[in-house]
């Protein structure tokens, strides 16, 4: 994984002030250097500048970017962030066509594939990616993003110049580009956050290449093209055929994602998803005489304070031990204390350029920094719940039929600290409803579907396009802040395409969530793991963490110069501080509850201070 950045304008000759514009590229690249700084590079041409900072995973010695190739006296250049898992399948035809490979990187394969197949070659790729190609023959810059949005790519267009980067912070290094927000920014923060509307960078004028899209910038202007989306198809496989297909796809996705010139590890929580990934990866490495490194996450003294509840029925430790009894693994349990958790609330905003999932973000950021000490590449179990139906809104009637995003049912909770005037100006319910209805209009349907079948598709589509995208965004920013490449086998587009159209009674056989996935992988897991109830990402139950939040938030609301006090009702905030444990249901799925609202406001305040908003 890497960081990319650049700019393009057909009315400016950047070479005329090459030293200045090379300096701009260098600053943009430095802004995302945490994503990997093994190699760096810049390229400046008459109308385009590209920069790259590299986390070396494949061809450690020869993979420096930008990669430049000249074909028929025309120059083609690429800067790339990601991993392509089917390069071995693409290379033979390119080799036969006469392309000469100077590296063993997937970057070079991508560039040659573009030259050979044309702009829609991206449909041939299996992987996670965000990259820019300068086409000297056509005089155009093309920005590509992977189908499910695993890797980020932001941009803005000002004065006929497109400026882009892996993270928003790179864009702000370009001359005269300054952070700005408007009322719609706050609607995203308080109405949609910690998610984001697809394509929306929250800051005024900042956008994102949408998942499954590429965009073309030329002297004709800017245009975006959707090259992939989920489609509705009749599912014709019987149950056993479906089980067999899922079994193959999951294992094939994990094995493909083991490709690397550096050791690969996995996150292991003892849940079904991470355990499946770990089992396949372990078998793959054991066949080669290598033992897989695995990592689990918990919080200091959680054994003393943990409280079983409907969302988190048990701790991970005993289930991890079961996996360690079945597979030979080099396992390390990482712990985070409440002080680090609170302090990293600010760093996680730095990493994301936006407020996020509060301590969910800060803890993952901390854990990834420790994993990076041992490994550069990690496999995760993310996305299985969204694809196979692991959340309660897939099967609980009160959530399933809710006319809105089911993980954000409690809109009033989001506004509980805001002033009445600000609430009136925001019109959050209208904004959320508009985003929701926009998504429903895109859901693929089949002729003759019943109302409940249609709703099944809607819930699945919303989860993949919204909830899953939020978790992928979190994972990328938390891991790449320490230069750790996190791979997501369940986000293989072939799995998404197939499982989306599988009937619900196959996914939920016997009233068991994700029963299809369990059946497809039952030979990999001990029974205790196979039938474990879902338990989400862990959180601290240490009361000292809440005390730290109360202390910090009290200082904020008692300071009239705090940015959030321009729209926060002090009496409401004091009420929350005085009785934080009385705060109600989660306001973003199963992840954001109790102390998270307070922590989120702390992050919002820091975000406004950091960017002088």
N, C-alpha and C positions, 0 to 999 in steps of 0.2 A: 504494500500500500504506500501511497505517496500523497503529496499535495501539489496541486496545479493552480496556475493563475496566468492571466494575460489580458491583452486588450487588442482591439482592431478598429481602425478608422480609415476609410478610403479617401478622405479629404486631407489627410495629414501624412507627411513624409517623416516618419520617426527617425530615419537614418540621419536626417539633417541635424538633429540634436541627439546623436546616438549615446553619448556619455550620460546625458540626463535621463533618457528613457530606459537605458540599461539599469540605471540606478533605481528607477521606479519599479522595474521588474524584480530587482534584487530585494527591495523592501516588501513587495507583495509576497515573494517567495519566503522571506524570513518570517512573515506573519503566520505562516502555516508550517514552519520548520519542525514543529513538534510531531508532525505526521510522519517524519522520517528525514534524517539529514545525513544519510550515508553518502549520497552524492547530490550535487546541485548543478543546475545549468540554466542558462538563459539563451534565447534566440531573438534577435531583432531584425526585422526586415522593413521594407518601405512602409507597409501599411499594417503590420502586425507585430506584436511582441508576445512571447511565450516564456514561461518560467516553470521550473520543476524542482521539487525537493523530494528525495527518494528514500524509501525504506526498502532496502535490498532483500528480496525474497527469492528471486530466480535470476540465474546468471549474475552472481554477486559482483563479478569483475567487469563485465562488459555491458551492463544494462543502463548506463547513464543516459539521461534524457535532457533535452528533446532529442528524439531520433529523427534524423533527416535522411531522406532518400531522393535521388534524382532519377526520374524515368522519362525517357524521350525529351531530355533537356527541360523538364518541368520538375519543380521542387515540391515535395510533400513532407510535412512535419507533423509529429504527434507528441503531445504530453498527456500522460495517462496515469490514472489512479484506479487500481483494482486488480482483479485476478480473473483470467479466462481459464476455464477448466477443460476445454476441448481443443486446445491448440494442436495436440497430436493428430486430431482428426482433420484439422484445417490445413496442416502443412503439406501433405503429399500433393494435393492439387496445385497449390501455390508453387511448390518445387517443380512440378511438371510444367507449369506455365513459364518457368525460367527465372523466377525470383531467387536471388542469392541471399541466404541468411548469414548475417555477420554476427548474430548473437543467438542465444537460446531463450530469449525473453518472449513472453506473450505480446509485449508491446510491438515488436517488429512484425509479428504475425498479423496483428490488428491493422497496421498501416498497409501492409501488402494486400490484405484482404479488401480493404477499402479501395485501393488502386485497381485491383483485379475485378471485383464484383460490383463496385459502385456504391452509392450512398446508402442503399438499403442492406448492405452486407451485414449490418448489426443483427439482423434476424438469425444469422448463423452462429452467433456467439452464445455460449453457456458460461455465465459468470456474473461477477459483480463489478461495476465499472462506472467511471465518469471520465471522459477524455475529450480533448480538443484536437481536431485535425485541421491544419492549414493546407488547403489545396491550391498550389501555385498555378495549376493548369486552368482551373475554373475561377481563380481569384475569390475564394470564399473560405470562411471559417465555419466549421461544423462542431457543435457541442452535443455530445451523446451522453445519455444516462441510462443505467440498467433498468430492466423491466419493473422491478419492485422497489427501486429507490434505496438500495442498500448503501450506495456511495453517494455523497452529496455533491451538488454543483449549483452555485448561485451566480447571478449576473445582474447587471443594471445597464441601461442604455441612456447616455446623456450626451447631448451635442454630437450626435451621429457616431459616438464611440461606444462600443460594447466592452464592458469590463467584467471579467469573470474570475471565480476562484472556488477552490474546494470548500472554503469557509468564508463567511461574510466579512470577517476581519481583513482578509486580503484585499477586498474591494475598497475598503476604507483607506488603503495605502495609496490609492490613485489620487493624483492632484485634484483638489476641489470636490471630491466626493466626501460628504460629511453625513454622519448618522442623523436621521430625522425620523420623527414619528408623527402620526396623526390619530384621529379618533378610531380609524380602522385598525391601527396598531394595537390600541387598547382593547378593541373588540376581539382581536386574536388572543391577546394575553389573558383576558378575563373570561371570554366566552368559549374559546376553543382550547386554550393552553391547558396542559403542557404540550398538546398536539398543535399542529399548524395546518391551515388549509393548503392543499397541494398547490405548489407554484408560488406560494406567498412567503416572502422573506421577513414579514412583520415590519421591518423598517420601511419607511416610505421610499418607494422607487426601487426596492430590492426584490428580486424575483428568484425563482428556482426553476431549473429545467425539471419538468415533471417526470416522474418515473414512466418508462416506456416511450419517451419522446426523444427526438433530436431536433436541434434548432440550427438554422442556416442564417449566417450573417454575410451579406455581400453588398455590392454597390446598388443592388435593387432593394435593399432593406433587410428586415428581420422576419423570419417565418419559422413556425414550429410544426413538426410533423409527428403524429402518433404512429409508432411502428408496431406497438404491441398493446393489447389489453386482454382482460379476461373475457372469454366468449361463452355463451350458453350452448351446450350440445346435449343431445340425448345420450344418456348413459346406457350402453347396451351390454356391458359385461355383467355376468352373474356375480353373486357374492364372492365365491372362491376365486374367480378370475380377478375381481377387484382387490381382494386381499393379496394375491400374488403380484399384481401390478404395483401396488403400494410398497410391498416388501422389496421389490426390485428397485423402484425409484429411490426410496430412502437410502438403501445401501449403496446404490450407484452414486448418489449425490455426495454421500460422506466420502466414499473412496476417491471420487474425482477431486474432492477438495483437500485431499492429503498431498497434492502436488506442491512441492516446495524444495528449495535447496537449503533450507534451515529447518530445524526440528519443529514439529507441530504438537501442540498440547490441546487439552480440552477442559472446559468448565464442567464440573460434576456436582450437581446438587442432590443426587439421589432420587430425583424425579424421573418420570418416564422419558421425557424428551432428551435431557442431557445424558441420561444413562444409555439410551439407544445410540446416540452419536458416539459416546465413549466406547461402547461395546464394539461397534463396527471399526472405529479408528484403532482400538487396541488390537483387534484381530489382524487388521491390515499391517500394523507395525510388527506384531509378533511373528508374522510370516517372514519378516525381514530381519528378525533377530533384535528388534528394538522394543523397549518398554515405553509406553505412553506416559507422559507427565499429565497429571490432572490436578485441578485446583477447585476447592470449595470455599464459600464465603460465609462468614458469620460475624457476630458482634460480641465484643468483650463482655463477659458476665451475663450473656443472654440465657445461660442455663439457670441463673438465679431469678431472672425477671420474666422469662417467656410465659405468655398466657395463650393457651389454645383458644382458637376462635373459628368461626365459620369460614373465614377466608384463609386462615393459616392454621390448620388443625394440628400440625406437629412440626417438630424441628427436623432438619435435614440429616444430622449426624448419624443416627442409627441406620438410615437407609444407605448412606454412603458406605458405611461399614459392610453392608450386605454386598454391595458392588465390589468392594475390595476383597471380599471373600471369594468372589467368582473370577475376577480378572486380576492379572498381574499388572499393577499400576504403580507409578511413582507419585504418590498423592501428598499434597500439601494443603492443609487447612489454613486459610488466611483470616485474620480477625481485624476488625476496625473498632477503635474506641470512640466514645461519644464526643471527645474533643476534636478529633480529626474529622468526624462526621460533620460537626457544626462549622469548623473552619473551612472545609472544602465546599460548602455551599456557594462561596464566592468564586472559587476556582472552577466549579462546574458551569457557572455563568460565563466565565472567561472562555471555557472550552466550547460552549455552545453558541456564544454570542447572544444568548437569550435566557430568560428564566426557564427552568425545566421541572423535573420531577423531584425537586428538593433533595431530601436525603437519599432517595433512590439513585439519583444522579451522582451525588457526592460520594456515596459508598462505592458505587461501581467504578468511579474514577480512581478512588483509592486502591481498590483491589486490582484493577488493571495495571496500575503503576508497579505493583508488587509482582504480578505475573510477568511483566516485561523483563524483570531482572533475570528470569530463567528462559523465557521463550519470546520469539517475535511473532508467532502465529498461533492463534487459538480458535478451536471450533466451539460453537455454542449451540444450545438447544432452542434458541429463539424461533418464534413463528409457528411452531406446531399447534399451539392453542387456537390461533386465528384461522389456520387452514383446516384443522380436523375437528373444530368445534369444542374447545375445552373450557370456554367461559360460561357462566350461568345464563347470560343473555341468549345463548343458543337454545336453551331448553326451559328456562323459567318463564312462565306466561307473563308475569308482571313486567319483565324486562323485554321479552321477545316481542310483545305487541306495543311496546312504548313508542309513541310517535316522536322519535328523536334519536339521538345517539344514545344507545342503551348504557354505555359506560359513564355518561354525563347526565344522568337523569335529574340530579338535584341542582338545577340551575340557580335556585335561590341561595344555595350554600355558597356559590361562587361570588355572590354579591353581598354577603353578610357583613363585610367590613367597609364597604364603599358608601360614600355619602349619597344622599337621596338625589341631589342634583346631578351627580356623575352617573348614577344608575339611569336616570331619566335620559341623559344625553347618549349613553351607550346603546340603549335599546338592544340588549344582549339577546333576549329571546327571539327577536326578529332576525338578528344576524345569524344566530345558530340555526334557526329554522331554514333560512335561505341556503346555508351551506349543506344542510341535511337534504333538502329537496333537490339541490343540484346533483348530489351524489345518487339519489334514488333514480333520477332520470337517466343515469348512465348504466344502471344495472341491466345486464343482459337477461332476457326472458325468452321462454319458449311458448309457442302457440299451444293453448289448451291447458296451461298450468293452473292449478287451483290457487286460491288465495294463500293458503298456508305454504304451498311450494314456492310461490312467489316471494313470500316473506322470508323463507329459508335462504333464498338467493340474496335477498337484500341484506340480511344480517351478515352473511358470509362476505359479500362484497364490501360492506361498510368496514368490517373488521380488517380485511386485507388492505383497503385503501386508506384507512384512518388509524386504527389502533395499532396495527402491525407496523405501519410507517413510522409512528411515534417511537415504538420500541427500537426499530432499526436505527433511527436518528440518534436516539440515546446511546445505543451501543457503539455506533461509529465515533461519536464525539468523545465518549468516555474512554474508549480504547485507544483511538488515534492520538489523543492528547499526550499519551506516553509512548507513541510509536509502536503500538501493539496492533497487529492485523487480526480482527475478529471475523471469522467466516461463519456463514449461516446456512448449513446444508438444507434445512427445511424450506428455505426461501428459493430453492431451485425452481425455476419457472415451470418445469415439467410437472412437478408435484402440484403446484398451485393450479395449473390448467386442468389436470386430471381430477383432483379431489374436489374442486369447486362444483363439478357436475355430478358427483356421486350422491345418490339419494340419501336423505337424512337417516332413514332406517338402517342403512349400512354403516353410517358413521356412529350411530348411537344405539347399537344392538343391545338388548337387555337393559336399556336405561342406563348404560355405562358411558360416561363421557369419553370421547376419543377411542371407543371400542375398536374401530377399524384399525387404527394405528397400533393398538395393543395386540390385536390378533395378528397383524402383519409382522410384528417383531417379537412375538412371544418366545421364540427360541433363543433370543438374545439375553433375556432378562430373568432374574430370579422372581418367583411368584410374588414375593413381598414388594418388589419394585413394580412389577407389572400391574398390580391392582392398588397401588398407592393412590390416595385421593390427591387431587391437585393442591399444591401448596405454592404460592407465588414467591417471587424474589424476597429474601428475608429482610426484616427490618429490626431495629433495636427496640427493646422494651425497657431499656434502662431509664429510670426517671430523671437521671442527671442530664440526659439529652434535652428533655422538655424544659428543665430548669435553665439550661443554656439558651434555648430559644426564647423563653420568656424574658430573660435578662436582655438579650439583644433587641428583641422586638419592643420591649419597654423603652429602651433608649431611643429607638427610632420614633415611636409615637409621641414621646415627650420632647422631641426636638422639632420645632415648627419649621425648620429648614429642610427636614427630610423630604425628599421628592414625593414619596407616597402620601404624605400628609396633605397634599393639594387635592386629593380625591378620596381620602380615607376618613371615616367618621370616628373620631377619637373615642367617643363613648362606646361604640360597638367594639373597637379594638381592645379597650380596657376590660370589657365584659368577657371577651375570649381569653384574655390573659388570666383573669380571675378564676375562670372555670374551664380550662382547656380540655379536660377529659369529658366534658359534656357535649363536645362538638359531635355532630351526628354522622351520617352515612358517608362512605367514600364518594368523592366528587370526580374521580377519574378512575373508573374500573375498580380493581381491588388494591390499587397501589397508593392512592392518595386519600388519606384519612387522618384523623386526629391532628398530630403536630404538623402535618404537611402544609396545611393552609397558612399557618404562621410562618413556616420556613419559606413558603412560596412568596409571601409578601416581603420577607427579608431579601430574597433574590431579586424581586422586582425593584425594590429600593436601590439595591446595589447596581442593578442594570441601568437604571435611570441616572445614577451618579456617575458610573463608569463612562457612559456615552454623552454625558452632559445634556440629557434630554429634558 
